[in-house]
Amino acid sequence: MANTDNLDSEPFTLPPAAEFLASCPKFRLLVLGNIESTKVEIFSKVLGINFDKSDIAKVFSDTHSVSQELDLGNENPRLSLHTSANFGTGDKEAYKAVADFLEARQHSSNVADRIHCIWYCVSCDDDRTIHGLEAEFFRQLPTLAPATPAILVFTKYEELIANVRQEWYRDEQRRGISKVAASHILRDLTNHEFKKRIGRRWDAILGDAKIPKLCVATDDEWNPHAGMERLAVGTLSELKGKGERLSYAAAQRGSPAISTQVCADMAAEYFAVNTGHARKRSGVEVGKILHDFFDRSLQIFNFKDPEKVLLEPRLLGRILETMFDAETLGFVKASLDSDGEGHGQGQALIDGLSPHDRACMLTQALAGVVMFFHKLAESQWLHRDPVPRLTGHIVDRELSGIRSGKERKAMLEAIEDSRIFTQCHLATEVSDLILRAVGQDEKSDMSNRAFMIEDDSELAEISLSFVNDHPGPDAVVLPNGMTILALN
C-alpha cells in the first residue's frame, strides 16, 4: 500500500537536499552608500552581519575596491557582499569602477556570480542637491545591469519622524489625542513630508525608471523593526528569478515571514492534486519527506548556529513530539522509524492509514516544522540587540512554549478541518493552508509586496481637519477608518 496516495501520477523523486540551493548558493548584493547614509543596523538587522562604524567607514572609503567581495567570515554563509561609495560627492572614479564592475558581472554565465540586487543608500537628513552622477547612474543602469533591480534606501527616517512629531505637538490642542490616533496621523504627515522634501526631487531625476523607495528608521517608537522588515520584504519583491529569490530568502535575517512563506511553498511540492483531493505524492515515503523538508527549511532559515544545536540528530523527532498528541504521535514516529524505502514495521503502520489521513498527518507535521523555525526566528531576529547566542536551552524554551501554548492545537485543528483533502484544485492550496494554520497568512501577504512611499497628504490633511473640527468629547471616526477617542 506504499504508493496508494496518488495512483494516477508519476512517482516523485526527491533530489538531494544538499543540492537545494546549488544553482545560486549565495545572494550577491551591492550596497552603495557612505558613512552618513549607511547604518550598521541595515547589515545587522536585515542580513545578520555585525559591523561597527569603523567597518562602515572602511568599506565605503575611496580606497576600497567594489570588485573585492567583503570577507564576512562565518557571519552569513548565504551572502556575498560588495560595497562602494555612492555618487553624491561626484566621484567620477568611483562611478566608473562601479559601472565597469556591474557591466562585467552581468555577462557571467554563472547566476551566482552576477549582482542580484543594488541598495543605493541616501540619508533622509541629508538636504543636498542630487548630483548629476547619481542621475546618470540610474539612467545608465538598464544598460549596465538590465536584469539587476535597484532600490533607493532612505536611512535616518527616524530623524524625519522626530522633526514632524515635534512640529505637530507644538499645537496644544493636539496633545489630548490618544497615542494610537496620533501615531496614525503622524505616519501620514511623515510620508507627506518625505515626499515634499526628498521624494519629489528623486522622482524628477528618476523619470520613468521604476525604482522603489524604501524608508528605514532604526529608532522608530511605532515599530522598531518595521523599517528593516520593509527593506527585507521590498528586496524580495524586486527579484524575479526563482534561484535569486531562494538565495535571498536564505540570506536575509530581517523577516521571519519571508522564510516561512518559502518553506510553506516548498511543502506544497510534496503534494499532488488527484481527483480533486490533495494527496502525498507517490514514490516517496512520509519519513523521507519529513527529513528532506527539515533539511531544506534549515537552509532557508539560515540561523547563526555556532554550537550546531540545530544539527542534533534527534531535533526533528523532538519537534514532532512537541506538536502531536499521543493518539497521532505513534504514526508520526513510525514514519521516522521506517527505512525510507517502503519497508519495515513503521512503514506498515503508516500504510494502514487512508490516503486522506496520511495527507492530513503529513501536512500537520510539515506545519509543525514551519511553526518551530518561525518561532525560533522571531526570538533570534526580531527586537533583539544583540541577538542571543543560539543554544540548546533556547531550543528547549521554544519547544516548551509551543507545547504549552494554544497555537499548536489551533494549527492541528485547522489542518484536520480543512476541505483540501476532499476538495482541492491546486497543490498551492497546501501552502496557503500551512500559512493559515501557523497564523502567518496575513504576514505572508506582506512578503510579496514592497512598502513604497506614497503621497498621503490628502488623507493626512483630511484626518487633521477632522481632529481640529471636532474638539468635543465625542469619538471621531476618520476617513481612514480610525476612531479617535477624546481624553478626559
Summary of the structure (lengths in Angstrom):
residues: 488
radius of gyration: 25.4
end to end distance: 70.9
largest distance: 76.7
contacts: 1571
relative contact order: 0.13
helix: 52%
strand: 9%
